Amino acid sequence: MSIKLTHFIELFRVEQGTDEDGFPVERDELLVSVRAYREDRYGSEMWKNRSLFSKATVLFRIRSIPGITLDTRCVVVTEDGRYNILSVEDIRHKGLYWEILAEKVDTEGVVKDG
């Protein structure tokens, strides 16, 4: 299988914690920065067959990373936004590539560092 890994992405795990005043906060722990294949959702037959994941707006394929476990607590960050992971699968069960289905997070109206 030949996959063109042309996009740069970062994978984060969202950890729950508390700040110095005892209030609950979410912190992003960087797992890895990698290159990925990216396919946005469109009306092809392949996307129609993924109807179970109708919320998925993008598909990422990356090389498997030894020692890293991806699950739905993780997020993908690209130059154009943040994506919640809905599903991670080992392509063809060979341990070479992972396929990640994700949905874009709407960050409009979020105040950063303010």
C-alpha positions in Angstrom: 0.0 0.0 0.0 1.5 3.3 -1.1 0.2 6.3 0.9 1.4 9.9 0.3 2.0 11.4 3.8 1.8 15.1 2.8 0.2 16.7 5.8 1.8 17.5 9.1 -0.3 16.8 12.2 0.1 16.6 16.0 -1.6 14.1 18.2 -2.5 15.1 21.7 -4.1 13.3 24.7 -6.5 15.4 26.6 -5.8 15.0 30.4 -8.1 16.1 33.2 -6.5 18.0 36.0 -7.0 20.9 38.4 -5.4 24.3 38.5 -3.8 25.9 41.5 -7.2 27.1 42.8 -8.7 23.6 42.6 -10.9 24.2 39.5 -11.0 21.4 36.9 -9.1 22.1 33.7 -8.2 20.1 30.6 -4.6 20.0 29.5 -3.3 18.7 26.2 -0.3 16.4 26.4 1.6 16.2 23.1 2.1 12.5 22.1 3.8 12.9 18.7 4.1 15.1 15.6 3.9 13.1 12.4 3.2 13.3 8.7 -0.2 12.0 7.5 -2.4 11.3 4.5 -5.6 13.4 4.8 -9.0 12.9 3.1 -11.9 15.3 3.7 -15.4 14.0 3.6 -17.2 14.1 0.3 -20.0 12.1 -1.5 -18.0 9.1 -2.6 -19.1 5.5 -2.2 -16.4 4.9 0.4 -17.8 7.7 2.6 -21.4 6.5 2.1 -20.2 3.1 3.6 -19.0 4.9 6.7 -22.5 5.9 7.6 -22.0 4.6 11.1 -19.5 7.5 11.6 -21.7 10.1 10.0 -20.1 12.8 12.3 -16.7 12.1 10.8 -15.5 15.0 8.6 -12.0 13.8 7.8 -9.9 10.7 7.6 -6.2 10.6 8.5 -3.8 7.8 7.8 -0.5 7.7 9.6 2.3 5.1 10.1 1.9 3.0 13.3 3.9 4.4 16.2 5.3 1.9 18.6 4.6 2.7 22.3 1.8 5.1 21.5 -1.9 4.2 22.1 -4.5 6.3 20.4 -8.1 6.3 21.5 -11.1 8.6 21.6 -9.5 10.7 24.4 -7.0 11.9 21.8 -7.2 14.8 19.4 -5.6 15.7 16.1 -4.3 19.3 15.5 -3.5 20.5 12.0 -2.8 24.0 10.6 -6.5 24.5 9.9 -8.0 23.3 13.2 -8.6 20.7 15.8 -10.3 17.3 15.4 -11.8 14.9 17.9 -10.9 11.3 17.2 -14.0 9.0 16.7 -12.2 5.8 15.7 -8.7 4.4 15.2 -8.1 1.2 13.2 -5.1 -0.8 12.1 -5.3 -1.0 8.3 -5.3 -4.6 7.2 -4.2 -5.7 10.7 -0.5 -5.6 9.7 0.6 -3.0 12.2 2.0 -0.7 9.5 -0.6 2.1 9.2 -3.5 3.5 11.4 -6.7 5.0 10.0 -8.2 7.8 12.1 -11.8 9.0 11.6 -12.3 12.4 13.2 -14.7 15.3 13.4 -13.7 19.0 13.3 -14.2 20.9 16.6 -15.8 24.3 16.2 -13.6 26.7 18.1 -15.4 29.9 17.0 -16.0 32.1 20.0 -13.4 30.4 22.2 -11.1 32.8 24.2 -7.5 31.7 24.2 -5.1 32.9 26.9 -7.5 35.5 28.1 
